[in-house]
Amino acid sequence: MRFTVAIDGPAASGKGTIGRALAARFGFAHLDTGLLYRAVGAKVRDGAEAVAAAEGLQLADLERGDLRSGAAGQAASEVAAMPAVRAALVQFQRDVARRCGGAVLDGRDIGTVICPEAEVKLFVTASDAARAHRRWLELSAAGDPRGEAEILADLRARDARDKARADAPLSAAADALLLDTTELTIDAAVERAVRAVEEQFGQGRA
């Protein structure tokens, strides 16, 4: 059985949390595709050439402990704007998406470019202020000294790059379900996503 859930949206919108919850609920594999770009960005910061880093990426590279840092996020956004890097990672993502047993992929171009044939497409968003607050809580807990205003500015700059890039810009697929998490609890957001999957996958097999 092959079943793909494609989740797109900007940083700190909640798409990763929803993706992990759906994978656990339905027994699907989960791939946070942002980690691919964070891993490539980390390799570039270490001195590697961007395309070579993408072409040589291994699953083990996704286990680096520094991939959730603010610096890794900025590096990811920069390398993700390079068409050659994105092209090198396309097949990696598609192989995971169509594996037997089902898969959930979250990123920025899953429903539009990587898996336009996905059985379920979600576009998860939230207000800039809500996303900045969530990211500030996450990063400050990890020791990042930046204030919420600086993180908000960084998010907006990243959004602008992601939406403006020529190759696979951040956008909702025409047939994606829009899920705004600004005022939703995690449980409520996950439940809405679960219902969307159940409509296609079948509650009897969940």
C-alpha positions in Angstrom: 0.0 0.0 0.0 1.3 3.4 -1.0 -0.3 6.5 0.5 1.3 10.0 0.6 0.4 12.9 2.8 2.1 16.2 1.6 2.3 19.0 4.1 3.6 22.4 3.2 3.8 25.7 5.0 6.2 28.4 6.3 8.5 28.0 9.3 7.0 27.4 12.7 3.5 27.0 11.3 3.1 23.6 13.0 3.5 21.4 10.0 6.2 19.3 11.5 4.2 18.6 14.7 1.2 17.7 12.6 3.3 15.5 10.3 4.8 13.5 13.2 1.3 13.1 14.7 -0.2 11.9 11.5 2.7 9.4 10.9 2.2 8.0 14.4 -1.6 7.8 14.1 -1.6 6.0 10.8 1.6 4.0 11.0 3.3 6.0 8.2 6.9 6.9 7.8 7.7 10.6 8.4 10.2 12.8 6.6 10.8 16.4 7.7 12.3 17.5 4.3 13.5 20.7 5.9 16.1 18.6 7.6 17.5 17.7 4.2 18.2 21.4 3.5 19.4 22.0 7.0 21.9 19.1 6.7 23.1 20.4 3.3 23.4 23.9 4.8 25.4 22.6 7.7 27.8 20.8 5.4 28.2 24.0 3.4 29.0 25.9 6.7 31.6 23.2 7.3 33.2 24.0 4.0 31.5 21.7 1.5 30.2 22.8 -1.9 26.4 23.0 -1.9 25.5 20.7 -4.8 28.1 18.1 -3.8 26.7 18.1 -0.3 23.2 17.5 -1.6 24.3 14.7 -4.0 26.2 12.9 -1.2 23.6 13.3 1.5 22.9 10.3 3.7 20.2 9.5 6.2 22.9 9.6 8.9 23.5 13.3 8.1 20.0 14.0 9.3 21.0 13.0 12.9 23.3 16.0 13.4 22.6 17.7 16.7 22.9 21.2 15.3 20.3 21.0 12.6 17.6 22.8 14.7 19.6 25.9 15.4 18.7 29.3 14.0 22.0 29.3 12.0 21.1 26.0 10.4 17.7 27.3 9.5 19.2 30.3 7.7 21.7 28.2 5.9 18.9 25.8 4.8 16.9 28.7 3.3 20.0 29.9 1.4 20.8 26.5 -0.1 17.2 25.7 -0.8 17.1 28.7 -3.2 19.7 26.9 -5.4 17.9 25.0 -8.2 20.8 22.5 -8.5 20.5 21.6 -4.7 16.8 21.1 -5.0 17.1 18.9 -8.0 19.7 16.7 -6.3 17.2 16.1 -3.4 14.1 15.5 -5.4 14.5 11.7 -5.9 15.5 11.2 -2.3 12.2 12.7 -1.2 10.1 10.9 -3.8 11.5 7.5 -2.9 10.4 8.1 0.7 7.0 9.4 -0.4 6.1 6.3 -2.4 7.5 3.7 -0.1 5.2 0.8 0.9 3.3 1.4 4.1 2.6 5.1 3.5 4.5 8.3 4.3 4.1 11.8 5.5 6.4 14.5 4.1 6.5 18.1 5.3 8.3 21.0 3.7 7.6 23.8 1.3 7.1 22.3 -2.1 5.8 18.8 -1.3 2.3 19.1 -2.7 3.4 21.3 -5.6 6.6 19.8 -6.9 7.8 16.7 -5.0 4.5 14.8 -4.7 1.8 16.5 -6.8 0.0 13.1 -6.9 -0.2 12.9 -3.1 -3.5 11.5 -1.8 -3.8 14.2 0.8 -2.3 17.7 0.6 -2.3 20.2 3.5 -1.0 23.8 3.6 -0.4 24.7 7.2 0.0 28.4 8.1 -0.2 30.8 11.0 0.2 34.5 11.7 3.7 35.9 11.7 3.4 36.8 15.3 2.3 33.4 16.4 5.0 31.7 14.4 7.7 34.0 15.8 6.5 33.4 19.4 6.6 29.6 18.9 10.1 29.7 17.4 11.3 32.0 20.1 10.1 29.6 22.8 11.8 26.7 21.0 15.1 28.5 20.4 15.3 30.2 23.8 14.8 26.8 25.5 17.9 25.7 23.5 19.9 28.7 24.6 19.5 31.0 21.7 19.8 34.6 23.1 17.9 36.4 20.4 14.7 38.2 21.3 11.3 37.6 19.8 11.5 40.7 17.5 14.7 39.5 15.9 13.3 36.1 15.3 10.2 37.6 13.8 12.4 39.6 11.4 14.3 36.5 10.5 11.1 34.6 9.8 9.8 37.3 7.5 13.1 37.4 5.6 13.1 33.6 5.2 9.4 33.7 4.1 10.4 36.3 1.4 13.2 34.2 0.1 11.1 31.0 0.1 8.2 32.7 -1.8 10.4 34.6 -4.3 12.8 31.9 -5.4 12.5 30.9 -9.0 12.5 27.2 -8.4 9.7 25.6 -6.4 8.6 28.7 -4.4 6.6 28.2 -1.2 2.9 28.1 -2.2 -0.2 26.1 -1.6 -1.2 23.4 -4.1 -4.5 24.3 -5.7 -6.1 21.2 -4.1 -4.5 21.6 -0.7 -6.6 21.9 2.5 -5.7 25.2 4.2 -5.1 24.7 7.9 -4.5 28.0 9.9 -3.1 27.1 13.3 -2.9 30.6 14.7 -5.7 30.1 17.2 -5.7 26.3 17.3 -4.3 24.1 20.0 -1.9 21.3 18.9 -4.6 18.7 19.5 -7.2 20.6 17.5 -4.9 21.2 14.6 -3.9 17.5 14.5 -7.5 16.4 14.7 -8.4 18.5 11.7 -5.5 16.9 9.8 -6.5 13.4 10.9 -10.0 13.9 9.5 -8.6 15.0 6.2 -6.5 11.8 6.0 -9.3 9.6 7.1 -11.6 10.8 4.3 -9.1 9.4 1.8 -7.4 6.6 3.7 -10.5 5.2 5.4 -11.1 5.3 9.1 -11.4 1.6 9.1 -7.7 1.2 8.3 -6.5 4.0 10.6 
